[in-house]
Amino acid sequence: MHSKLGMWCGALMEAAWLAAAAATPFYFNISSSQVFEPDKMLVLKFFAILSGAACVVKIVDSARQRRVEDEIPQGRFLYNPIAIAVVCLAAVWTLSSIFSILPARSWWGSFERAQGTFALYAYVILFLVVLLELRSAAQLRRLQFAFILPAFPISAYAILQYLGSDPLPWSNPVAGRSSASMGNPIFLGAYLIMAIPLTVSGIADAAGMMRSDGKKSGKLLALCCSAGLALQLIALLCTQSRGPVMGLAAAAYLCFFVLLAMKRNARKAPSLKWTGAAALATAAPVLVLAAAWFMGGTKAISSFGREVQEAEATVSVRVCLWQTAVSALGSSVSSPSPSGIVPDPLHWLRPAIGYGPECIGHRANLNAVPGLVKLHADQTVDRLHNEIFDSLISTGLLGAIAVLFLFAAAFYSALRYLGFPCGGGRRFLFPAFVVAGSVAGVLLPWAVGAPYFAGIGIQVGLLAGVFAFAAWSAFRNLITGSAGSRSTLVLCLLAALTAHFVET
């Protein structure tokens, strides 16, 4: 039996993580010099500290009552691959920040973004608190809707912006594209593609309620979630961002294939060969259009968002950024210290631990290729528009491996819950497929003389490995089916994860 103090701490922790999930995407401060990212980070840090402090108090109270073993299920940490990956990522960021070329910037983050190591600690605290305290279906449902509900006003605001009816007196940083409460169309699109799958899971929950006794409440929930889904899709179109749209398309295709694989052994289910062919035929036009839009190749696609020239310019900037990343990683010239007087004494260690979180620009701007200088002459580089290249420069090879390990662990956990062969004697199958795909994704760009595509290649290769594992498991009839009651929610979380992974 919990003490009254422990119960209050548990309630405070849940209130903090629900507030963090609901308030952070929506919050911005028009009185601030930066308005968006640093202020959002300040709000999230507050809730992280609040929940972390409540967790510590509860642990101390439990220890005082000699029931700490009952209150802290260590198996949730020791046998959870995502938790292990998160701890590894935090350790790498800490090491990189200690030896950073700009320590204060690495710990606190840049003035523009505030995404330093202390920000990562806030994410880790919230993750661990949720992992420790989220134990009931009611808690999970509340957290799910804490992510869904803020998307309603955010999407509506994005649509108002696109229609030219923004009630706030500021100039849109990207003309003709909606940013809503995120400050950047790409950030808004990245948020929406993770909210959309969760909204779909809400519709699935409503369908289940209508089949049971809660028909009225199920209809109301279905109506609300359907309206929210429509708003989110329209808002996504208003961002006119290629990456989020491609991420959502890839997520829908992968999860549709996973669902077909799970249903293959069902009675009267069509053969996987024909359903797979139908899925490929359905997805092919989407993939072709997304690729054409990405390359700015057709007039029809450019009319959806931007002119062909603008699309080609943004693609050129990204290619130049990736070429700059390869140049920076391959350069043997030591970067100067912040004072510019002496060379970096840890230059020999930088390939392993990087230059420090939020220190991408320190190295990238010194190695900018001529094309980037020409296209981006009025701006400095602080991001490379690719998660792996960002990690390789900021936190080194260890950081890039930790990021890939985190995503692979999340994919592994989702597929394992859905009944794919991830345990027992087949526990090494998933890592084998993922490692093989990632290695191929790195080697292929180098083989064709385009090493600057290796950052994309390793992520595409990892995702291809996940897809190949799912297909192999289906054809070998190794999928046992989920034993849990939340398969739909897990499938939607897999979609959100895939969309985010592709978008980065």
Residue pairs with C-beta under 8 A, 6 or more apart in sequence:
2 10
3 61
3 65
5 57
5 58
5 61
6 58
6 61
6 62
6 71
9 54
9 55
9 57
9 58
9 61
10 54
10 58
10 133
12 50
12 51
12 54
13 51
13 54
13 55
13 58
13 129
13 133
14 133
14 134
14 139
14 142
16 47
16 48
16 50
16 51
16 54
16 126
16 129
17 47
17 51
17 126
17 129
17 130
17 143
18 142
18 143
18 146
19 47
20 43
20 44
20 47
20 48
20 51
20 126
21 143
21 146
21 147
21 150
22 146
22 147
22 149
22 150
23 43
23 47
23 150
24 40
24 43
24 44
24 47
25 40
25 150
25 151
25 154
25 181
25 182
25 191
26 150
26 153
26 154
26 181
27 39
27 40
27 43
27 181
28 35
28 36
28 39
28 40
28 181
28 183
29 35
29 39
30 168
30 170
32 38
32 39
34 111
34 112
35 170
35 183
36 181
36 182
36 183
36 184
37 112
37 113
37 114
37 115
37 183
38 109
38 111
38 112
38 113
38 114
41 109
41 113
41 114
41 115
41 119
41 122
42 114
44 119
44 122
44 123
44 126
45 118
45 119
45 122
47 126
48 121
48 122
48 123
48 125
48 126
49 122
49 125
51 125
51 126
51 129
52 125
52 129
55 128
55 129
55 132
55 133
58 71
59 68
59 71
59 72
62 68
62 70
62 71
62 72
72 132
73 132
76 83
76 131
76 132
77 83
77 84
77 128
77 131
80 131
80 413
81 409
81 412
81 413
82 406
82 409
82 410
82 413
83 127
83 128
83 131
84 409
85 402
85 405
85 406
85 408
85 409
85 410
86 124
86 127
86 128
86 406
87 124
88 402
88 405
88 406
89 120
89 399
89 402
89 403
89 405
89 406
90 120
90 121
90 124
92 353
92 395
92 396
92 398
92 399
92 402
93 117
93 120
93 357
93 395
93 399
94 117
95 353
95 398
96 106
96 353
96 354
96 355
96 356
96 357
96 394
96 395
96 396
96 398
96 399
97 103
97 106
97 107
97 116
97 117
97 356
97 357
99 346
99 349
99 353
99 356
100 106
100 107
100 355
100 356
100 357
100 359
101 335
101 337
101 338
101 344
101 346
101 355
101 356
101 359
101 362
102 338
102 355
102 356
102 358
102 359
102 362
103 356
105 116
105 356
105 358
105 359
106 116
106 117
106 356
106 357
106 358
106 359
107 116
107 117
107 118
108 114
108 116
108 118
109 115
109 116
109 118
109 119
109 357
109 358
110 116
110 358
110 382
112 382
113 358
113 382
115 357
115 358
116 357
116 358
117 357
120 357
130 143
133 139
134 140
134 143
140 486
140 489
141 205
144 198
144 201
144 202
144 489
145 202
147 194
147 195
147 198
148 195
148 198
148 199
148 202
148 225
148 228
150 195
151 191
151 192
151 195
151 199
151 228
151 231
151 232
152 228
152 231
154 180
154 181
154 182
154 188
154 191
154 192
154 235
155 180
155 192
155 228
155 231
155 232
155 234
155 235
156 231
156 235
157 180
157 181
158 178
158 179
158 180
158 188
158 235
158 238
158 239
159 178
159 231
159 234
159 235
159 238
160 166
160 167
161 172
161 178
161 179
161 180
161 238
162 176
162 177
162 178
162 238
166 172
172 178
172 179
173 179
173 183
173 184
174 184
174 185
176 240
176 306
177 185
177 238
177 239
177 240
177 241
177 305
178 185
178 188
178 235
178 238
178 239
179 185
179 187
179 188
179 239
180 188
180 235
181 188
182 188
182 191
185 239
185 240
185 241
186 239
186 241
186 243
186 244
188 235
188 239
188 241
189 236
189 239
189 241
189 243
189 244
189 245
189 503
190 243
190 244
190 247
190 500
190 503
192 232
192 235
192 236
192 239
192 244
193 236
193 244
193 247
193 248
193 251
193 496
193 499
193 500
193 503
194 496
194 499
194 500
195 232
195 496
196 229
196 232
196 233
196 236
196 248
196 496
196 499
197 251
197 255
197 492
197 493
197 495
197 496
197 499
198 492
198 493
198 496
199 225
199 228
199 229
199 232
200 225
200 229
200 492
200 495
201 488
201 489
201 491
201 492
201 493
202 221
202 225
202 228
203 222
203 225
203 226
203 229
204 488
204 489
204 492
205 221
205 488
205 489
206 218
206 219
206 221
206 222
206 225
207 218
207 222
208 218
209 215
209 217
209 218
209 221
210 218
210 219
210 222
211 218
212 218
236 244
236 245
236 248
237 304
240 304
240 305
240 306
241 305
242 290
242 293
242 294
242 305
243 502
243 503
244 499
244 503
245 290
245 293
246 290
246 294
246 502
246 503
247 498
247 499
247 500
247 501
247 502
247 503
248 499
249 283
249 286
249 287
249 290
250 463
250 498
250 499
250 502
251 494
251 495
251 496
251 497
251 498
251 499
251 502
252 283
252 495
253 279
253 283
253 286
253 287
254 463
254 466
254 467
254 470
254 494
254 495
254 498
255 491
255 492
255 494
255 495
255 498
256 279
256 283
257 276
257 279
257 467
257 470
257 471
258 415
258 418
258 470
258 491
258 494
259 491
260 272
260 275
260 276
260 279
260 474
261 272
261 470
261 471
261 473
261 474
261 479
262 418
262 419
262 479
262 481
262 482
262 487
263 269
264 271
264 272
264 275
264 474
264 477
264 479
265 477
265 479
265 481
269 275
272 474
272 475
276 471
289 301
292 298
292 301
293 301
293 302
293 304
293 305
293 311
294 315
295 311
295 315
296 302
296 308
296 310
296 311
296 312
296 314
296 315
297 308
299 308
301 311
302 308
302 310
302 311
305 311
306 314
313 375
316 371
316 375
317 372
317 375
317 376
318 385
319 371
319 452
320 368
320 369
320 371
320 372
320 375
320 376
321 364
321 372
321 381
321 384
321 385
321 386
321 389
322 384
322 385
322 386
322 389
322 452
322 453
322 455
322 456
323 369
323 371
323 372
323 452
324 364
324 367
324 368
324 369
324 372
324 381
324 384
325 364
325 384
325 386
325 389
325 392
325 393
325 452
325 455
326 451
326 452
326 454
327 367
327 368
327 369
328 363
328 364
328 366
328 367
328 393
329 351
329 389
329 392
329 393
331 367
334 343
334 344
334 347
335 343
335 344
335 347
335 350
335 355
335 362
335 363
335 366
336 342
336 343
336 344
337 343
337 344
338 362
344 350
346 353
350 396
351 396
351 397
352 396
352 397
352 398
353 395
353 396
353 398
353 399
354 391
354 392
354 393
354 394
354 395
354 396
354 398
354 399
355 362
355 363
355 393
355 394
356 394
356 395
357 394
357 395
358 382
358 394
359 393
359 394
360 381
360 382
360 383
360 384
360 390
360 393
360 394
361 380
361 381
361 382
363 393
364 381
364 384
364 393
365 380
365 381
368 376
368 381
372 381
383 390
384 390
384 393
384 455
386 455
386 456
386 459
386 504
387 403
387 455
387 459
387 504
388 400
388 403
388 404
388 454
388 455
388 458
388 459
389 455
391 399
391 400
391 402
391 403
392 399
392 400
392 455
395 402
404 438
404 458
404 459
404 462
407 462
407 497
407 501
408 431
408 434
408 462
410 497
411 430
411 434
411 466
411 494
411 497
412 422
412 430
412 431
414 490
414 491
414 493
414 494
414 497
415 422
415 430
415 466
415 469
415 470
415 494
416 422
416 423
417 482
417 484
417 487
417 490
418 479
418 482
418 487
418 490
418 491
418 494
419 479
419 480
419 481
419 482
419 483
420 430
420 469
420 470
420 473
420 478
420 479
421 429
421 473
421 478
421 479
421 480
422 429
422 430
426 478
429 469
429 472
429 473
430 469
433 465
433 466
433 468
433 469
433 472
434 462
434 465
434 466
434 469
435 465
436 465
437 461
437 462
437 463
437 464
437 465
437 466
437 468
438 458
438 461
438 462
438 465
439 461
440 457
440 461
440 464
441 454
441 456
441 457
441 458
441 459
441 460
441 461
441 462
441 464
442 454
442 457
442 458
442 461
444 457
444 461
445 451
445 452
445 453
445 454
445 456
445 457
446 454
459 501
459 502
459 504
462 501
463 498
463 501
463 502
473 479
482 490
484 490
